[in-house]
Structures are given as C-alpha cells and as structure tokens.
Amino acid sequence: MGYAIASHLARYEHLRHQLRLLCQNKATCLNFAKKGIDVHQIDYTHPNQLSIAMRGIDHLILAVGHEKDRVLYAEHLCLMAAKSGIQSITCISHVGAVSDSHESLQQYALIEDHVINSDLQWTILRPDWIHQQFHLWAPYIEKYRQWPLPMPDNAEICPIDITDVCKVIEELVLDPSSKTLRGLDDYHVDQVYTLTGPQPVTGKQLVDLLTKATGFQKFEYQLIRAMDLGYYLHDLRKDIWFDARIKQENAQIYRDSLEGYGYRSKAFGPPTATQIQTYLDYFDWVTKTASSICVPHAI
C-alpha cells in the first residue's frame, strides 16, 4: 500500500521533492530515490532514526503493512510524530478493524487507537478488500481455472481498486486545483471512513467478472478450507513461475517512469505470515457476518 500511495502522488513531478518515504528495505524504493524523492531506510523502533526522518514533515501518511511487529512500529511512529511537530496523520487501516474475535484484524484497531491518542489531527481510512490482492491468486487460477476462497459463494464483500484508495488520499492531502500539499481539511479531521467498491459482490459474481474479463468460460468458484488457502499462499515463495513474475516486476519497478498507474499490476512478492493470517481472518470474519460491510459508509 505504501508503494502504491507513493507512486500515485509521485505522478505529479513537482511534488516529488516534497515527499519523504520511510521504509525498512530500500530495494523497492531505489527508483523513487532516482526520481528525486527523499527515501529513508530506518528501524521503526529506533527513536533517533525516526526523529531524523520526521524533521520538517507536516503530515504523516501511515500505510499499515504486514510486518510481524506492525502495532509496535505504529506506536513508535505516532509517538515520534507528536514529538517532531507533525501536525496531522492519515492512517490507512482495514475494514475488519471492527472485528472483536480476529487477532490480526484487531491489530488495526490497536493501531487506530495509537493514531487517535497521538494528540494530532487525524483521519482514518478503512478500505475493504483491495482488488490487487488477488494477484496472489493468479498462479492457482491459471493452473486450475478455479477461484479458491474460504467463504460461502453467497457471502458478500465490496472490493475496491487500489487506485481508488490512492485517489481518496490524494483528495485529502492535495489542493484540488493547484495539486500542492495541504493539511487536513477541518471537515475530515477526527473522522473514520470506510472505503468500498461501487457494489457488493459474492464469490460467484467474482468468478463471473473474471470470466468476462478474460474471455475464458470454464472458471469455477471453489470453496476451500482456510488451512488449504494458507498452505497455498505460504508455498507461493516456492513457485518458480511466481518467482519469475516477481523478478520481472522488480525490473519494471526500477524502470518505472512514475507517470501512470503501473503499481496496479504488481504483486510485489510472496505474502508474509502476518499478511496470510490477515487474509484468512478477513474471510472468516466475512463468513461469520455474511458481509464485509456491516455499518453505513460515507465513501
């Protein structure tokens, strides 16, 4: 998510020298540095590194990742943001933060608490399932012509394209006419927004959409155990075809002009253990609630 947001904002060349990116692994961000963006590779638990990285920054966009210690990292970021004079935070959380029975989803709620208690102006975005996460399903679908999910085919989710999430962030942090950075509008301060796609869809409808998009007629929805999906996602790191795709993507990322929406087509790499558990908990939460959208939403 952080890479997508940075790529989206970097489409405006005049903004690049005003952006600063914090990351644990600089390899994915080398192209940003080539394009004039200030990139800091840091340890999120190291106060001095965080302090240096946040000097002169007015607004923090906190894109919650899939690291094992993401709650701890967010806590340190919020504490240092308040000490460093940062004025506001936009946090990209998760629609499942409302769950009271899934640890990986509850982590988003804990991160939201750190944001809210930071004494800074804040806005929290809770996107539903992001379309591009299904890139990880591509090897399975191509091989078996089946779409495996651990939820009934009549359970509804409301997936959103990652570009639409980025456009919401753009609306929050950029002046609409001059496309220059600005602080949070008073209307959005202390607000939590649920971000969804245009309509809810079931698993069966997802397969129908895939059929229309590809022209193939033999795709099927496959209800599988969460355990089996977990095994598949974990073993992606051993898939030679997926590995070849990631290597090709990395080459594309390094050469990206940042003028378009190339980030939409990227899988970025095999999922982490935290990422896999978050996916499994999300689908279990959807199964138990029959829908990912359980509250009225503004966006």
Summary of the structure (lengths in Angstrom):
residues: 299
radius of gyration: 19.2
end to end distance: 18.6
largest distance: 57.3
contacts: 915
relative contact order: 0.17
helix: 51%
strand: 16%
